[in-house]
Amino acid sequence: MANSTGAKFRIGLIQMACARDPNENLTKAEWRIREAAGRGAQIVCLQELFRSQYFCLQEDAALFALAEPVPGPTTQTLCALAAELGVVIIGPLFERRAPGLYHNTAVVIDADGTLLGRYRKMHIPDDPLYYEKFYFTPGDLGFPNFDTRYGRLAVLICWDQWYPEAARLASLGGAAILFYPTAIGWHPSEKPDDGAAQLEAWRTIQRAHAIANGVYVAAVNRVGCEGTPESGLEFWGSSFVADPFGQVLAEASTSQEETLVVECDPHRIEEARRNWPFLRDRRIDAYGPILKRLLD
């Protein structure tokens, strides 16, 4: 489906807390997907690494056992569910590509149960309690688009959401909507002084991607506290959908499990881009230096 024409479509964002048992999380995700589909969602997105708690709080080689191949057990379950319900499913998981080679990945499954492909997280953080470089190899598939039954979409994952280059390239591929499955929260020591500003920066940068590219943006975060009170994260939820003008159409709470179902109209993309023709006025002849690390 083209990005500026076509029928309206409804998306479902599943914001949930995760237990230690991966099978428990998969079961919860299944009934949440059924709930979203029952409310009319046609494209349903789960949060980053939804099958487990966020294990990157520490560096522990034993946790590589959480990874699985693609195709594998999770994709088998989600493909069958997509075909049964007639919905597109975006399933973020810990991909075991080969011994010693792992990715933070999101699979895209069409409404007939076909595994359309995968996106591998390109930007990998290495911060306190976000020790992702220990676990994940940076993605090598670029920023692909996926043509689904209900529209053309792209997926980016968590740390990718801070990079306008990623949003731009995904949008230039024709996506009507950018999905950002996420696992982001507050450090306990930072929340009192900096928590509100951090959350607002996270919300603002993604709304800016919607505006700059004239696309819908959907961020899907988890909730709950994981790790210890002294050295853990309180995930801030706040999953939301922004339209091509950056207006927030729906937003979840900071602490409760929720399923958002939101209608998106591709004609809003055409409207936004006619009035704010950022893509028309881009100086693609002048952007070569952006390929350098620093202009020094």
N, C-alpha and C positions, 0 to 999 in steps of 0.2 A: 504494500500500500504506500502511495506517495505520502510525503510528510505534510503536505498542505491541502490535500483533498481527501475525500473518503468519509466513511461513517464515523460517528462518535463511538468511543469505546470506553469501557469502565475498568478501572484498575483496582486491585486489592492489595493493601500493604499490611503485612502481618507483623505486629510488634509484640514480642513475647519474651518472657524470662526463660532461661535455660537451666535444666537440671544437670547433674553429673552424668547421668545415664544417657548415652546417645539415642538409644531406642525410645526412651521416654520422650525425648525432644522430637524425634521423628513422628511418633504417634500424635503428639500435640500439634505439630505442623500439619499433619494430615487433616485433623478435624477442623483446624483453623482455615485451611484451604477450602474444605467443604462449606464452612460457614460463609467465607467470602463469595464462593460461587453461588451459594443459595441466596445471597443478597445482590446478585447480578454482576459480580466481578468477572471479567473476561481474561484479564492478565493479572496474575497473582505473583507477588514478589516476597520472598522470605528474607530475613536479615543475614548479615555476614556470618559464615561458619555456624549456621543455625543448629547443627546436630550436636554441638558440644558447648560447654562453657568456653569462655574466651581464654584459651590455654596459654596465650602469649604473655601472660603476666610473669612468666618465668621461663628460663631456658632449661629444658629437661628432655633429653633424647628419647626417653620412654614415651613421650607424648606423640611421637611420630606414628605410633600405633593407631592413632585416631584417623589417620589418612586412609583413603580408599581410591581405587582406580575409577576412571571415567571411560566407558560405562562401568557401573558397579552397583552395589546394593541400593544406594540412595537414588541413583538415576532410574533404576528399575522400578522402584516404588513410585517415584514421581511421574515417570512416563505412563504407568498404568493409571494413575490418578488423573492425569491430564486428559487421557483418552476417555476415561469414564465420565468426567465432568464436562468435557469440551472446553477446557480453559488452557491458556498458556501459563506455564509455571517457570519462574526464575528461581533456581535452587543454588545458593552459594554453599560451597563445601571445601574441604581440605583434600586436595587432589594428590594422590600418589602416582606420579608419572613413571618413575623407575626407582630402583633402590638408591636412596640418597638424593633423590630429586623430587621436590614437592612444590606445589603451587597453591596459592589462595585463589580459588576458581569459582565462577558462577556458570552453571549450565542453563541453557535456554531450551525449553521443551514446548513444542507446538501443541495446539489443541487436539490434534489427532494422536498424540503420544510420541511423535517423532522427536528425537534428540537433534535439534538444529545445529548445535555447536556449543562452544564455551568461550568465556572471556577469562583471561588470567590477569590478576591484579598486577598493574605495571609499576606503581609507586609503592615501595615497601618501607615502612617506618622502622626506626630503631630508637625508641625513647623509653624512659622508665615505665615499666608495666606494659609497654607495647614492643616486645622484643621479637618483632616479626622477621627480621633478617636472619635470625637463627633457624627459622622454620621454612621460609618461602623463598624460592627462586623468583626473580622478577619475571613478569609475563613476557612472552615472545610472540604474541598473536596480534599485536597492535590494538586498535580500537574498532573492532568489527561492529557492523550492524546486522540485525536479524529480521528477516521478513516473516512475520507470524500471521496467523489467520486474521488477527484483529488490528494489525498495524506494524509499522517498522520501528524497531527500538534498538537501543544500545544499553549496555551495562558497564558501569564503572564501580569500583569497590572502595569504600571507606577513605583511606588516605588519598586516593585519586581525586576525591571531591574538592581538594584544595588547589587543584591545578587547572587553570583556564585552558591550557593547551589540550588537555585530555578531553574536556567538554567540547572544545571547538572541533577537534578532529572527529569525535563521535557524531557531532551534529552535522558536519560537512558530508558525512556518509548518508544523510537523509533521514535520520531517526526523528520520529515525532516526539519521543519521550526518552529521557535519560533516567535510568534507575541506578540508585546508589545504595545497595545493601551495605550496612554499616555496623560497627561495634565501637561506639565511642562514649566516653563518660568522664566523670570527674574523679581526680585523685582526692581522697578525703581531706588532705591538708590544703588543697587549693580551692575547694568549693566555696568556703565562706567569703573569701576575698575576690576570687576571680571567676567563680562558677557562672554567674549571669553573663559576664562578658564573653566567656568561652562559648557558651551556648548560642549567644547572639551572633558571634563571628561565624560559627558553623552554619547557622541558618542563612546568614547574609550572603556568604560566598556562593551557596548553591542557588539562592534566588538570583544572584547576579549571573550565573551560568544560564538560567532560563531567559533572562532579559537579553544578554549579549548574543545569544544564539537563536532566540525566538522559538524555543521549544518548551515542552513540559518537563519538569524535573520532579522525581519522586525519591525521597530519602527514607530508608527503612532501617530503623535502629532497634536495639534490644533494650530491655529494662532489667532492673534488679541489681543487687550487690553481689560481686564475685571476688574471691580472695578473702583475705583477712581485713578487719577494720583498719589496721595500721598500714597494710600494703595490699590494697585491692582497688577495685574500681566500682563506682556507682554509675551504671549506664543510664543516660539521661533521656532515653526514649525520644519523644518529640518528633516522631516520624511525621512527614508532611508531604503535600503535593503543591507545587507552584505552577502557575500557568505561564504562557510566554511573555506576559508583562511582569512576571515576578510576584504576582499576587498569590498569597497562600490560600488555597481552596479548602484545605482541611488539615488539621494537625492533631496529633495524639498528645496525651499527657506525658509528663516526665517520669511517671512511676507505675502506671498501670498497663497491663496487657490489653491491647486493643487491635481491632481489625478495621482499618479505614477502607471504605469503598468510595471512589471518586470518579465522576464522569469527565472525560477529556474530549474536546472537540477539535479535530485537526484544522478546521477553518479558522480557529484562533491564531494558528501559526501564520497563515496567510495574512490575516489582519495585522498582526504584530509586525511582520516583516515589510508590509507595504508602508506602514507609518513610521517605523524605525528601521530603515534599510541598512543595517550594519553590514550584512553580507555583501550588499552591492558596493559599499564604499571602502571595503577592505583594500589596502595597498599591498597586494601579494608580491609586487615587485620589490618591496622595501623591507621585507621581513626576514631576509637571509640571516642577519646577525642573531636571531633568536635561537639558532642552532648552537651557539657558543655558550659555554658555562657562565662566563662573565665577560663583559666588555671592558677589559682592562688593558 
